[in-house]
Amino acid sequence: MSLSLKIPVQTRSRERVNQILKTARELIGEKGIDAVSMREIAQTAGIQIGSLYQYFPGKNNLLLTIMTEYYDSIYEETKRILDPVRTFEELEIASEKAFKQFVSIFQKDPALANLWAGARAIPDLVSEDNRDTYRNAELMIRTMIRCLPNLKESELRPFALYYSHTLGMIVRFVREIDSEHGKAVLKETLDILKLKLREFDTLAKKKNKLKKRS
């Protein structure tokens, strides 16, 4: 059964949905997924519980809508940073910028971390998380291919999938540990990204030399 939300057409209904989503994000950011009930969301948003279920038949529908909004927002911001990239030098700069903006989003919004942490227990959210991993990986691959045209997608995909999936896990972990340790982990993660990009650059140059000789 699909959990997707049909966006209301009427302005008043859209405003009510936006208020529900805003309230749910705030409560989840404060308490976590499991501690927040649909009744509490309705009461805090100032609406009848029946109205809440009219828009969101179940809690999973509500969580999936919130997660999808986060995913889309992060993806579009990353795409905005990576789309202009055409050279390896630009790729290095843009990759670090995209990394830092991703970390910043998590640090500013505790609801995202709590949602992502609880998502692994809900099959529909797991599916959405995996879909988003592939979408971000494809964005990484397209960007790297533009900058390193001698490489094949198959050579880039394993790292792109690995990095797209684990980055969120790392950022969540950083929120849970000592701040100095967290900063060190983030630095290490960024360093690994830079090293891998340079490895791809070296491979691309090597393949280019072989192509010229043949």
N, CA and C of each residue as an Amber inpcrd file, in Angstrom:
protein
   642
   0.8450000  -1.2010000   0.0000000   0.0000000   0.0000000   0.0000000
   0.8710000   1.2370000   0.0000000   0.5490000   2.1950000  -0.8590000
   1.3460000   3.4110000  -0.9490000   1.0740000   4.3220000   0.2310000
   2.1210000   4.9500000   0.7330000   1.9770000   5.8840000   1.8510000
   2.1060000   7.3310000   1.4020000   2.1410000   7.5620000   0.0970000
   2.3740000   8.9070000  -0.4130000   1.1960000   9.8150000  -0.0870000
   1.4980000  11.0870000   0.1220000   0.4880000  12.0800000   0.4860000
  -0.0220000  12.7850000  -0.7550000  -1.3360000  12.8870000  -0.8870000
  -1.9430000  13.6840000  -1.9470000  -2.0500000  15.1180000  -1.4560000
  -1.3030000  16.0250000  -2.0870000  -1.2540000  17.4150000  -1.6300000
  -2.6130000  18.0820000  -1.8190000  -3.1830000  18.6590000  -0.7580000
  -4.4720000  19.3380000  -0.8780000  -4.4150000  20.5200000  -1.8390000
  -5.5120000  20.7730000  -2.5180000  -5.5780000  21.8730000  -3.4870000
  -5.9700000  23.1740000  -2.7950000  -6.9140000  23.1090000  -1.8830000
  -7.4000000  24.3110000  -1.2330000  -6.3370000  24.9230000  -0.3220000
  -6.2650000  26.2490000  -0.3280000  -5.2480000  26.9580000   0.4460000
  -5.3500000  26.6280000   1.9330000  -6.5560000  26.6120000   2.4650000
  -6.7430000  26.3480000   3.8990000  -6.2480000  24.9520000   4.2580000
  -6.5270000  23.9870000   3.3980000  -6.0760000  22.6200000   3.6560000
  -4.5590000  22.5090000   3.5830000  -3.9680000  23.2030000   2.6070000
  -2.5080000  23.1830000   2.4970000  -1.8640000  23.7870000   3.7320000
  -2.4440000  24.8770000   4.2240000  -1.9140000  25.5300000   5.4250000
  -2.0290000  24.6000000   6.6270000  -3.1200000  23.8520000   6.7030000
  -3.3070000  22.9290000   7.8150000  -2.2780000  21.7940000   7.7460000
  -2.0350000  21.2720000   6.5510000  -1.0270000  20.2160000   6.3770000
   0.3530000  20.7340000   6.7610000   0.6590000  21.9510000   6.3190000
   1.9630000  22.5420000   6.6620000   2.1240000  22.7140000   8.1660000
   1.0350000  23.0790000   8.8390000   1.0810000  23.2320000  10.2900000
   1.2850000  21.8860000  10.9670000   0.6310000  20.8620000  10.4550000
   0.8050000  19.5070000  10.9960000   2.2530000  19.0650000  10.8520000
   2.8180000  19.2540000   9.6700000   4.1930000  18.8240000   9.4110000
   5.1790000  19.6030000  10.2830000   4.9520000  20.9010000  10.4200000
   5.8190000  21.7340000  11.2470000   5.7720000  21.2750000  12.7110000
   4.5700000  21.0270000  13.2020000   4.3990000  20.5750000  14.5830000
   5.0720000  19.2220000  14.8010000   4.8600000  18.3130000  13.8670000
   5.4400000  16.9750000  13.9880000   6.9640000  17.0420000  13.9890000
   7.5370000  17.8690000  13.1140000   8.9980000  17.9990000  13.0750000
   9.5320000  18.5180000  14.4040000   8.8560000  19.5060000  14.9710000
   9.3140000  20.0860000  16.2360000   9.2310000  19.0680000  17.3750000
   8.1320000  18.3420000  17.4390000   7.9610000  17.3580000  18.5100000
   8.9480000  16.2020000  18.3680000   9.1350000  15.7400000  17.1430000
  10.0750000  14.6420000  16.9040000  11.5060000  15.0920000  17.1900000
  11.8130000  16.3400000  16.8340000  13.1390000  16.8730000  17.1280000
  13.4070000  16.9390000  18.6170000  12.3590000  17.1770000  19.3820000
  12.4970000  17.3030000  20.8350000  12.4950000  15.9500000  21.5370000
  11.6380000  15.0060000  21.0530000  11.4060000  13.7700000  21.8020000
  11.8160000  12.4920000  21.0710000  11.9280000  12.5490000  19.7460000
  12.1790000  11.3410000  18.9720000  10.8990000  10.7530000  18.4110000
  11.0240000   9.8290000  17.4580000   9.8620000   9.2800000  16.7670000
   8.9170000   8.5400000  17.7130000   9.4440000   7.6170000  18.4880000
   8.6030000   6.7200000  19.2810000   7.8350000   7.4400000  20.3860000
   8.3990000   8.5360000  20.8770000   7.7830000   9.2250000  22.0190000
   6.6530000  10.1640000  21.6040000   6.4600000  10.3580000  20.3120000
   5.4510000  11.3080000  19.8230000   4.2790000  10.5360000  19.2220000
   3.0810000  10.8120000  19.7150000   1.8790000  10.1470000  19.2040000
   1.1240000  11.0660000  18.2470000   0.2590000  10.4650000  17.4610000
  -0.5760000  11.2530000  16.5440000  -1.4920000  12.1910000  17.3390000
  -1.9860000  11.7200000  18.4860000  -2.8650000  12.5600000  19.3050000
  -2.1200000  13.7970000  19.8140000  -0.8750000  13.6170000  20.2420000
  -0.0890000  14.7580000  20.7180000   0.1680000  15.7520000  19.5850000
   0.4380000  15.2400000  18.3950000   0.6560000  16.1150000  17.2340000
  -0.5990000  16.9250000  16.9550000  -1.7560000  16.2610000  16.9830000
  -3.0190000  16.9590000  16.7160000  -3.2810000  18.0260000  17.7710000
  -3.1060000  17.6700000  19.0380000  -3.3510000  18.6280000  20.1150000
  -2.4230000  19.8260000  20.0200000  -1.1620000  19.5880000  19.7690000
  -0.1780000  20.6720000  19.6910000  -0.4270000  21.5510000  18.4720000
  -0.8700000  20.9320000  17.3740000  -1.1510000  21.6940000  16.1560000
  -2.4810000  22.4240000  16.2350000  -3.2850000  22.0950000  17.2530000
  -4.5730000  22.7710000  17.4310000  -5.6530000  22.2900000  16.4850000
  -5.6240000  20.9880000  16.1490000  -6.6450000  20.4380000  15.2640000
  -7.2460000  19.1780000  15.8980000  -8.3940000  18.7660000  15.3950000
  -9.0300000  17.5460000  15.8610000  -8.2540000  16.3320000  15.3460000
  -8.2180000  15.2670000  16.1640000  -7.4940000  14.0600000  15.7630000
  -8.0630000  13.4890000  14.4730000  -9.3890000  13.6380000  14.2910000
 -10.0100000  13.1530000  13.0550000  -9.5030000  13.8910000  11.8330000
  -9.2570000  15.1780000  11.9800000  -8.7190000  15.9670000  10.8590000
  -7.3100000  15.5350000  10.5130000  -6.5240000  15.2080000  11.5460000
  -5.1580000  14.7450000  11.2960000  -5.1790000  13.4540000  10.4830000
  -6.0500000  12.5180000  10.8810000  -6.1170000  11.2480000  10.1580000
  -6.7160000  11.4090000   8.7660000  -7.4470000  12.4870000   8.5690000
  -7.9860000  12.7590000   7.2370000  -6.8550000  13.0490000   6.2510000
  -5.8290000  13.7310000   6.7400000  -4.6800000  14.0660000   5.8900000
  -3.6140000  12.9730000   5.9090000  -3.4540000  12.3460000   7.0780000
  -2.4330000  11.3080000   7.2430000  -3.0840000  10.1040000   7.9100000
  -3.4650000   9.0840000   7.1350000  -4.1770000   7.9200000   7.6840000
  -3.4210000   7.1650000   8.7720000  -2.1160000   7.3420000   8.8230000
  -1.3210000   6.6770000   9.8560000  -0.0430000   7.4460000  10.1310000
   0.6040000   7.0970000  11.2150000   1.8310000   7.7880000  11.6040000
   2.9250000   7.6140000  10.5570000   2.9900000   6.4250000   9.9620000
   4.0090000   6.1810000   8.9490000   3.8500000   7.0910000   7.7370000
   2.5700000   7.3810000   7.3720000   2.3300000   8.3230000   6.2710000
   2.9170000   9.6850000   6.5900000   2.7070000  10.1130000   7.8260000
   3.2140000  11.4070000   8.2620000   4.7450000  11.4280000   8.2620000
   5.3480000  10.3810000   8.8120000   6.8120000  10.3200000   8.8620000
   7.4170000  10.2720000   7.4740000   6.7930000   9.5100000   6.5840000
   7.3150000   9.4020000   5.2250000   7.2560000  10.7480000   4.5080000
   6.1750000  11.4860000   4.7240000   6.0520000  12.8140000   4.1050000
   7.1460000  13.7450000   4.6030000   7.3930000  13.7380000   5.9070000
   8.4370000  14.5880000   6.4860000   9.8040000  14.1880000   5.9460000
  10.0920000  12.8880000   5.9080000  11.3820000  12.4200000   5.4220000
  11.5810000  12.7880000   3.9580000  10.5300000  12.6260000   3.1580000
  10.6280000  12.9440000   1.7280000  10.9320000  14.4190000   1.5190000
  10.3240000  15.2690000   2.3200000  10.6030000  16.7060000   2.2160000
  12.0690000  16.9940000   2.5440000  12.5790000  16.3610000   3.5890000
  13.9960000  16.5260000   3.9420000  14.8900000  16.0370000   2.8090000
  14.6200000  14.8390000   2.3230000  15.4380000  14.2680000   1.2570000
  15.4640000  15.1680000   0.0280000  14.2880000  15.6380000  -0.3720000
  14.2010000  16.4810000  -1.5650000  14.9550000  17.7930000  -1.3770000
  14.8230000  18.3680000  -0.1960000  15.4990000  19.6300000   0.0850000
  17.0190000  19.4730000   0.0560000  17.5220000  18.4230000   0.6950000
  18.9660000  18.1810000   0.7220000  19.4860000  17.8830000  -0.6770000
  18.7270000  17.0660000  -1.4200000  19.1450000  16.7200000  -2.7790000
  19.2360000  17.9600000  -3.6610000  18.2300000  18.8000000  -3.6180000
  18.2200000  19.9940000  -4.4630000  19.3660000  20.9380000  -4.1120000
  19.6820000  21.0570000  -2.8280000  20.7870000  21.9150000  -2.4240000
  22.1200000  21.3290000  -2.8960000  22.2780000  20.0240000  -2.7790000
  23.5020000  19.3740000  -3.2570000  23.6190000  19.5030000  -4.7700000
  22.5130000  19.3100000  -5.4640000  22.4920000  19.4350000  -6.9280000
  22.8740000  20.8490000  -7.3580000  22.3930000  21.8400000  -6.6110000
  22.7250000  23.2320000  -6.9330000  24.2300000  23.4670000  -6.8380000
  24.8720000  22.8200000  -5.8780000  26.3150000  22.9760000  -5.6960000
  27.0960000  22.2270000  -6.7730000  26.6290000  21.0370000  -7.1370000
  27.3980000  20.1780000  -8.0450000  27.1290000  20.4160000  -9.5310000
  25.9670000  20.9090000  -9.8750000  25.6200000  21.0640000 -11.2940000
  26.5980000  21.9350000 -12.1050000  27.1290000  23.0280000 -11.5470000
  28.0410000  23.8570000 -12.3490000  29.4480000  23.2700000 -12.5300000
  29.7550000  22.1920000 -11.8210000  31.1150000  21.6490000 -11.7820000
  31.4840000  21.0130000 -13.1250000  32.6680000  21.3820000 -13.6210000
  33.1280000  20.8660000 -14.9050000  34.5720000  20.3710000 -14.8780000
  35.3470000  20.7150000 -13.8810000  36.7490000  20.3030000 -13.8140000
  37.0180000  19.6030000 -12.4910000  38.1410000  18.8960000 -12.4320000
  38.4680000  18.1930000 -11.1940000  38.7170000  19.1710000 -10.0530000
  39.3390000  20.2890000 -10.3590000  39.5980000  21.3040000  -9.3290000
  38.2700000  21.8250000  -8.7610000  37.3130000  22.0700000  -9.6430000
  35.9920000  22.5090000  -9.1880000  35.2950000  21.4110000  -8.3900000
  35.5140000  20.1660000  -8.7860000  34.9140000  19.0320000  -8.0910000
  35.3980000  18.9450000  -6.6490000  36.6900000  19.1530000  -6.4330000
  37.2370000  19.1120000  -5.0780000  36.6000000  20.1840000  -4.2000000
  36.5010000  21.3820000  -4.7320000  35.9350000  22.5020000  -3.9720000
  34.4420000  22.2730000  -3.6820000  33.7040000  21.8710000  -4.7260000
  32.2590000  21.6850000  -4.5840000  31.9310000  20.5140000  -3.6620000
  32.7350000  19.4610000  -3.7050000  32.4880000  18.3040000  -2.8440000
  32.6080000  18.6780000  -1.3770000  33.6130000  19.4680000  -1.0560000
  33.7760000  19.9120000   0.3300000  32.6250000  20.8290000   0.7420000
  32.2020000  21.6860000  -0.1710000  31.0850000  22.5900000   0.1190000
  29.8010000  21.7940000   0.3560000  29.5460000  20.7940000  -0.4900000
  28.3500000  19.9670000  -0.3380000  28.3990000  19.1730000   0.9710000
  29.5730000  18.6810000   1.3160000  29.7560000  17.9550000   2.5760000
  29.4150000  18.8440000   3.7620000  29.9370000  20.0500000   3.7580000
  29.7270000  20.9540000   4.8830000  28.2740000  21.3980000   4.9980000
  27.6050000  21.5990000   3.8620000  26.2060000  22.0080000   3.9550000
  25.3400000  20.8620000   4.4510000  25.6900000  19.6140000   4.1030000
  24.9620000  18.4450000   4.5980000  25.0950000  18.3390000   6.1140000
  26.3120000  18.4860000   6.6010000  26.5620000  18.4390000   8.0480000
  25.7940000  19.5590000   8.7500000  25.8010000  20.7400000   8.1470000
  25.1340000  21.8950000   8.7360000  23.6310000  21.6720000   8.8930000
  23.0120000  21.0370000   7.8950000  21.5740000  20.7690000   7.9540000
  21.2490000  19.8760000   9.1510000  22.0410000  18.8450000   9.3700000
  21.8310000  17.9530000  10.5020000  22.0320000  18.6750000  11.8290000
  23.0520000  19.5110000  11.8850000  23.3600000  20.1970000  13.1310000
  22.2860000  21.2140000  13.5130000  21.6490000  21.8010000  12.5110000
  20.6390000  22.8270000  12.7680000  19.2610000  22.2480000  13.0690000
  19.0120000  21.0230000  12.6420000  17.6630000  20.4700000  12.7530000
  17.6880000  19.1030000  13.4210000  17.4490000  19.0360000  14.7290000
  17.4820000  17.7590000  15.4470000  16.4140000  16.7840000  14.9840000
  15.3240000  17.2820000  14.4070000  14.2630000  16.3880000  13.9410000
  14.7810000  15.4560000  12.8610000  15.6480000  15.9530000  11.9910000
  16.1760000  15.1370000  10.9060000  16.9770000  13.9650000  11.4540000
  17.8320000  14.2330000  12.4280000  18.6380000  13.1620000  13.0210000
  17.7560000  12.1200000  13.7030000  16.7410000  12.5750000  14.4380000
  15.8500000  11.6470000  15.1330000  15.0210000  10.8250000  14.1480000
  14.5660000  11.4850000  13.0840000  13.8050000  10.7770000  12.0620000
  14.6540000   9.7150000  11.3850000  15.8640000  10.1050000  11.0200000
  16.7440000   9.1930000  10.3030000  17.1410000   8.0160000  11.2010000
  17.3240000   8.2860000  12.4720000  17.6910000   7.2160000  13.4030000
  16.5580000   6.2060000  13.5530000  15.3260000   6.6990000  13.5680000
  14.1830000   5.8160000  13.7390000  13.6860000   5.1820000  12.4550000
  14.1580000   5.6850000  11.3200000  13.6520000   5.2270000  10.0230000
  13.9480000   3.7580000   9.7670000  15.0570000   3.2390000  10.3150000
  15.4610000   1.8680000  10.0070000  14.4930000   0.8310000  10.5810000
  13.6000000   1.2520000  11.4550000  12.6340000   0.3100000  12.0290000
  11.3210000   0.2810000  11.2510000  11.2030000   1.1350000  10.2360000
   9.9540000   1.2470000   9.4790000  10.2360000   0.9120000   8.0180000
   9.7300000  -0.2110000   7.5110000  10.0660000  -0.6630000   6.1550000
   9.8830000   0.3820000   5.0630000   8.7860000   1.1400000   5.1140000
   8.5530000   2.1300000   4.0600000   9.5830000   3.2510000   4.1070000
  10.0410000   3.5920000   5.3020000  11.0750000   4.6200000   5.4250000
  12.4350000   4.0800000   5.0030000  12.6640000   2.7870000   5.2340000
  13.8990000   2.1620000   4.7600000  13.9500000   2.2200000   3.2390000
  12.8360000   1.9000000   2.5960000  12.7660000   1.9420000   1.1330000
  13.0240000   3.3510000   0.6140000  12.4380000   4.3450000   1.2900000
  12.6440000   5.7340000   0.8750000  14.0880000   6.1560000   1.0910000
  14.6900000   5.7100000   2.1790000  16.0830000   6.0270000   2.4640000
  16.9990000   5.4310000   1.3920000  16.7240000   4.1820000   1.0030000
  17.5380000   3.5400000  -0.0250000  17.3470000   4.2170000  -1.3870000
  16.1130000   4.6110000  -1.6810000  15.8570000   5.3300000  -2.9310000
  16.6560000   6.6310000  -2.9780000  16.6800000   7.3240000  -1.8510000
  17.4130000   8.5810000  -1.7960000  18.9200000   8.3480000  -1.9150000
  19.4100000   7.2460000  -1.3400000  20.8280000   6.9010000  -1.4760000
  21.1990000   6.7480000  -2.9410000  20.3850000   6.0290000  -3.6870000
  20.6660000   5.8340000  -5.1130000  20.5730000   7.1400000  -5.8840000
  19.6140000   7.9860000  -5.5270000  19.4780000   9.2690000  -6.2230000
  20.7120000  10.1430000  -5.9970000  21.1840000  10.2110000  -4.7720000
  22.3700000  11.0150000  -4.4830000  23.6230000  10.4080000  -5.1050000
  23.6920000   9.0780000  -5.1200000  24.8330000   8.4130000  -5.7490000
  24.8850000   8.7220000  -7.2400000  23.7370000   8.7150000  -7.9040000
  23.6950000   9.0280000  -9.3380000  24.1290000  10.4620000  -9.5950000
  23.7670000  11.3680000  -8.6920000  24.2050000  12.7550000  -8.8200000
  25.7240000  12.8440000  -8.7060000  26.2940000  12.1290000  -7.7520000
  27.7540000  12.0900000  -7.5990000  28.4200000  11.5270000  -8.8500000
  27.8580000  10.4360000  -9.3630000  28.4440000   9.7830000 -10.5370000
  28.4180000  10.7090000 -11.7460000  27.2760000  11.3490000 -12.0050000
  27.1730000  12.2650000 -13.1480000  28.1930000  13.3890000 -13.0410000
  28.3580000  13.8960000 -11.8360000  29.2980000  15.0040000 -11.6280000
  30.7320000  14.5460000 -11.8660000  31.0910000  13.3880000 -11.3280000
  32.4580000  12.8960000 -11.4980000  32.7520000  12.5370000 -12.9550000
  31.7640000  11.9950000 -13.6690000  31.9610000  11.6480000 -15.0820000
  32.2290000  12.8950000 -15.9110000  31.5570000  14.0000000 -15.5800000
  31.8150000  15.2560000 -16.3050000  33.2540000  15.7050000 -16.1170000
  33.7680000  15.5090000 -14.9180000  35.1170000  15.9810000 -14.5990000
  36.1910000  14.9630000 -14.9780000  35.8260000  13.6980000 -14.9680000
  36.7730000  12.6160000 -15.2450000  36.1660000  11.6880000 -16.2940000
  36.0530000  12.1780000 -17.5360000  35.3120000  11.4450000 -18.5750000
  35.9130000  10.1010000 -18.9680000  37.1570000   9.8290000 -18.5960000
  37.7620000   8.5480000 -18.9440000  37.2880000   7.4080000 -18.0440000
  36.6030000   7.7550000 -16.9610000  36.1400000   6.7290000 -16.0380000
  34.7490000   6.2310000 -16.4250000  34.4380000   5.0070000 -15.9930000
  33.1430000   4.4120000 -16.2550000  32.2570000   4.5300000 -15.0050000
  30.9570000   4.5590000 -15.2450000  30.0220000   4.6270000 -14.1240000
  30.2200000   3.4530000 -13.1670000  30.5120000   2.2780000 -13.7240000
  30.6870000   1.0920000 -12.8920000  31.8880000   1.2080000 -11.9490000
  32.8670000   2.0350000 -12.3260000  34.0340000   2.2460000 -11.4710000
  33.7330000   3.2090000 -10.3320000  32.7450000   4.0570000 -10.5320000
  32.4190000   5.0980000  -9.5550000  31.2570000   4.7200000  -8.6330000
  30.3630000   3.8560000  -9.1290000  29.1270000   3.5830000  -8.3860000
  29.3410000   2.9930000  -6.9970000  30.2460000   2.0070000  -6.8050000
  30.3940000   1.4540000  -5.4480000  30.7170000   2.5080000  -4.3970000
  31.6650000   3.3980000  -4.7060000  32.0020000   4.4290000  -3.7310000
  30.8550000   5.4260000  -3.5700000  30.2120000   5.7960000  -4.6780000
  29.1080000   6.7600000  -4.6090000  27.9800000   6.2350000  -3.7280000
  27.6460000   4.9530000  -3.8600000  26.6000000   4.3660000  -3.0210000
  27.0440000   4.2840000  -1.5640000  28.2740000   3.8320000  -1.3680000
  28.8210000   3.7390000  -0.0110000  28.7950000   5.1010000   0.6870000
  29.2890000   6.1030000  -0.0010000  29.4080000   7.4270000   0.6140000
  28.0330000   8.0520000   0.8490000  27.1470000   7.9210000  -0.1360000
  25.8100000   8.5030000  -0.0100000  25.0460000   7.8940000   1.1620000
  25.2600000   6.6120000   1.4000000  24.5280000   5.9510000   2.4840000
  25.1680000   6.1920000   3.8520000  26.4820000   6.1250000   3.9180000
  27.1460000   6.1860000   5.2270000  27.2930000   7.5990000   5.7750000
  27.2430000   8.6120000   4.9150000  27.4450000   9.9740000   5.4040000
  26.3960000  10.3510000   6.4450000  25.1410000   9.9950000   6.1780000
  24.0950000  10.2810000   7.1570000  24.3290000   9.5520000   8.4700000
  24.7640000   8.3050000   8.3890000  25.0580000   7.5310000   9.6000000
  26.1820000   8.1800000  10.4040000  27.2100000   8.6580000   9.7070000
  28.3430000   9.2910000  10.3790000  27.9170000  10.5770000  11.0770000
  27.1270000  11.3800000  10.4000000  26.6930000  12.6530000  10.9840000
  25.8080000  12.4090000  12.2030000  24.9650000  11.3850000  12.1420000
  24.1400000  11.0510000  13.3110000  25.0180000  10.5990000  14.4730000
  26.0250000   9.7960000  14.1770000  26.9420000   9.3200000  15.2080000
  27.6690000  10.4830000  15.8720000  28.0810000  11.4440000  15.0680000
  28.8140000  12.6070000  15.5770000  27.9810000  13.3810000  16.5920000
  26.6560000  13.4140000  16.3800000  25.7720000  14.1260000  17.3070000
  25.7170000  13.4480000  18.6720000  26.0700000  12.1730000  18.7200000
  25.8950000  11.3900000  19.9390000  27.1580000  11.2640000  20.7830000
  28.2880000  11.7480000  20.2770000  29.5600000  11.5550000  20.9820000
  30.1630000  12.8940000  21.4010000  31.2740000  12.8300000  22.1000000
  31.9980000  14.0200000  22.5250000  32.2680000  14.9350000  21.3230000
  32.0990000  16.2480000  21.5170000  32.1840000  17.1960000  20.3970000
  33.5490000  17.1990000  19.7270000  34.6080000  17.0770000  20.5060000
  35.9510000  17.0530000  19.9140000  36.1610000  15.7860000  19.0880000
  35.6810000  14.6630000  19.6150000  35.7530000  13.4170000  18.8520000
  34.9190000  13.5460000  17.5780000  33.7680000  14.1880000  17.6980000
  32.9020000  14.3710000  16.5490000  33.5610000  15.1910000  15.4450000
  34.2190000  16.2630000  15.8240000  34.9210000  17.0960000  14.8450000
  36.0100000  16.2970000  14.1390000  36.7070000  15.4590000  14.9130000
  37.7760000  14.6390000  14.3370000  37.2050000  13.6190000  13.3490000
  36.0430000  13.0410000  13.6880000  35.4120000  12.0750000  12.7950000
  34.9770000  12.7410000  11.4940000  34.4040000  13.9360000  11.5980000
  33.9750000  14.6600000  10.3980000  35.1730000  15.0210000   9.5170000
  36.2660000  15.4500000  10.1480000  37.4740000  15.7710000   9.3840000
  37.9940000  14.5350000   8.6600000  37.9920000  13.4050000   9.3710000
  38.4550000  12.1460000   8.7700000  37.5570000  11.7560000   7.5950000
  36.2710000  11.9430000   7.7510000  35.3250000  11.6040000   6.6880000
  35.5640000  12.4630000   5.4530000  35.7850000  13.7580000   5.6630000
  36.0640000  14.6540000   4.5420000  37.4020000  14.3090000   3.8970000
  38.3920000  13.9730000   4.7040000  39.7070000  13.5970000   4.1630000
  39.6030000  12.3470000   3.2890000  38.7980000  11.3840000   3.7170000
  38.6050000  10.1630000   2.9370000  37.9670000  10.4920000   1.5910000
  36.9870000  11.3840000   1.6050000  36.3520000  11.8100000   0.3540000
  37.3770000  12.4340000  -0.5870000  38.2090000  13.3290000  -0.0640000
  39.2110000  13.9830000  -0.8940000  40.2170000  12.9800000  -1.4510000
  40.6520000  12.0420000  -0.6100000  41.6080000  11.0230000  -1.0580000
  41.0040000  10.1580000  -2.1590000  39.7560000   9.7980000  -2.0070000
  39.1080000   8.9590000  -3.0140000  38.9520000   9.7140000  -4.3250000
  38.6140000  10.9860000  -4.2640000  38.5010000  11.7810000  -5.4830000
  39.8480000  11.8730000  -6.2020000  40.9130000  12.0490000  -5.4340000
  42.2490000  12.1040000  -6.0420000  42.6420000  10.7580000  -6.6400000
  42.1980000   9.6880000  -5.9910000  42.4450000   8.3550000  -6.5400000
  41.7430000   8.1880000  -7.8850000  40.5140000   8.6680000  -7.9620000
  39.7860000   8.6250000  -9.2360000  40.4800000   9.4830000 -10.2950000
  40.9710000  10.6320000  -9.8860000  41.6800000  11.5140000 -10.8150000
  42.9380000  10.8310000 -11.3540000  43.6760000  10.1850000 -10.4820000
  44.8790000   9.4620000 -10.8980000  44.5330000   8.3420000 -11.8800000
  43.4580000   7.6250000 -11.5860000  43.0150000   6.5490000 -12.4750000
  42.5980000   7.0990000 -13.8370000  41.9050000   8.2220000 -13.8310000
  41.4650000   8.8240000 -15.0880000  42.6610000   9.2650000 -15.9400000
  43.6670000   9.8370000 -15.3020000  44.8650000  10.2670000 -16.0300000
  45.6230000   9.0650000 -16.5870000  45.6870000   7.9980000 -15.8200000
  46.3600000   6.7820000 -16.2750000  45.6490000   6.2060000 -17.4950000
  44.3350000   6.1690000 -17.4470000  43.5770000   5.6350000 -18.5830000
  43.7070000   6.5330000 -19.8080000  43.8230000   7.8300000 -19.5710000
  43.9870000   8.7720000 -20.6700000  45.3190000   8.5530000 -21.3730000
  46.3710000   8.2900000 -20.6110000  47.6950000   8.0220000 -21.1900000
  47.6760000   6.7460000 -22.0240000  47.0050000   5.7270000 -21.4930000
  46.9050000   4.4580000 -22.2290000  46.1300000   4.6420000 -23.5270000
  45.1150000   5.4820000 -23.4820000  44.3160000   5.7280000 -24.6730000
  45.1410000   6.4240000 -25.7460000  45.9810000   7.3730000 -25.3380000
  46.8130000   8.0920000 -26.2950000  47.8730000   7.1840000 -26.9380000
  48.3300000   6.1980000 -26.1910000  49.3620000   5.2900000 -26.7170000
  48.7850000   4.3020000 -27.7230000  47.5190000   3.9910000 -27.5650000
  46.9060000   2.9700000 -28.4230000  46.4610000   3.5440000 -29.7650000
